[in-house]
């Protein structure tokens, strides 16, 4: 009775996003690990669908952005200040849980198109679906 327990607040652990996800700083949950897919979902992006709002403004007309980006780069800062690039193919990681790396505090996730995905979306932007219904 009468004891007081003081718990020091700890620095909020976060991860950063960029590229096709859009820039952001998001807190990491303390009670469980977050893998690459969960981190992208936390950042309010579509994991295996067309890219989020950051890309929608780049291609305003046409059906572009149908092919989802599947190239993710995790920039991890080591204790000595160096950064390491970890390349993640989201299509491979989707089918193989061993490829789903855990996101650590201060990691930066950059989502980008592979060259063939970018070319496919550019080609789709040249397609224009115009149709009309003829009424008699």
N, C-alpha and C positions, 0 to 999 in steps of 0.2 A: 504494500500500500504506500502511496505517495511517491513511488519511483517515476522518473520521467525518462522516456526513451527518445533520443534524438537521432534521426536518420538524416544524414547529409543528402541534399539533393545531388543527383548525378547529372552530368551533361547529357542532354538529349542526343541519342545516337540517330543519325540520319544518313540517307543516301541521296545522290543527286541524279538528275536525268537531263538528257539533251538529245539533239538530233531530231528524228521524226517523232519522238515522244513529246518534245517540247521541254523547255527548261523548267526545272522545279527542284525543290528541296523537301523531302518527305521523311517523317520520323519512322524509325524501325521499331517494330513491336519488341517489347522486352521479354515476352513469355514464349516466343517460338522463333525458329529460324525462318528466313524469307528467301525463297529461291528466285531465280531470274523471272519466271512467269508471274509469281505473286507480286514482285516488285513492279513489273510493268502494269499489272492490274491496279496496284495501289496508286500508281501515277495516272490513273484514269485513261489508260490507253487500251486499245483493242489488241489482245495478245496475238491472235492468229487471223485477224481480219484486216481490212484496209487501215492505213495509218490514221492517226487521230487528227485533231483540229489543226495542228501545225502544218500538215501537208495539204489539207483541204483548201487552204487559201492559195496555194501555189498553182493548183489546177482548178480553175473555177468553172470551165465549160467542158463538156464531154464526160465520158464515163471513167476517166482515169482513176488511179488509186484502187483499182479492183484487185490487183496483185499485191498481197501484203508484204511488207518488209520482213526479212527473216535473218538479217545480219545484225547481231548485237555485239558491242564492244564494252567490256567492263574495265574501266580504268581504276586500278586498285593502288592506293598509296601505301607504301610500306612504312615501317617505323622509322627507317633512316631517311625518309622523304622522297625516295625514288618512286616512280610510277611504273606499274606493270600493266600491259594490255592483255586482256584475256578475251579471245574471240569465241563467240557462242553462235552456232548455227541453230536458230530457234526451231527449224523443222526437224533437225536431228534430235534436239533436246526434248521436243514434244513426244517423241517415241522412245527415247532412252533416258530414264531418270538419272543415270550416272552423268549425263551432260548438263544437268540442271544445277549450276553452281549456286551456292548460297551467297547472298549479298551481305557484305560486311560494312560496318560504319565507315562513312566517308567514301564509299565506292561511287563512281559515276557510271551510269548506264547510258550508252549512246546507241540509239536504234537507227539503222540506215538500210537502204536498199542494196541488194546485190546488183551488179551491173545488168544482168538479164531481167531482173524485176523492174528496174528503172526503165529499161528499153521497152518492156511490155507496157508499162503504164504510159510512157510517152506515145507509143503507137496507138494505144486505146484513146488517147486524147485527140487523135486525128479523126477518129470515127465519130460520126454524128448520127444519132438515131432520131430521124424526123419521120413522123408518120401522121396520117390524117385519116379520119373515118369519113368515107363518102356516104352521104345520106341521099336517098332518092326521094 
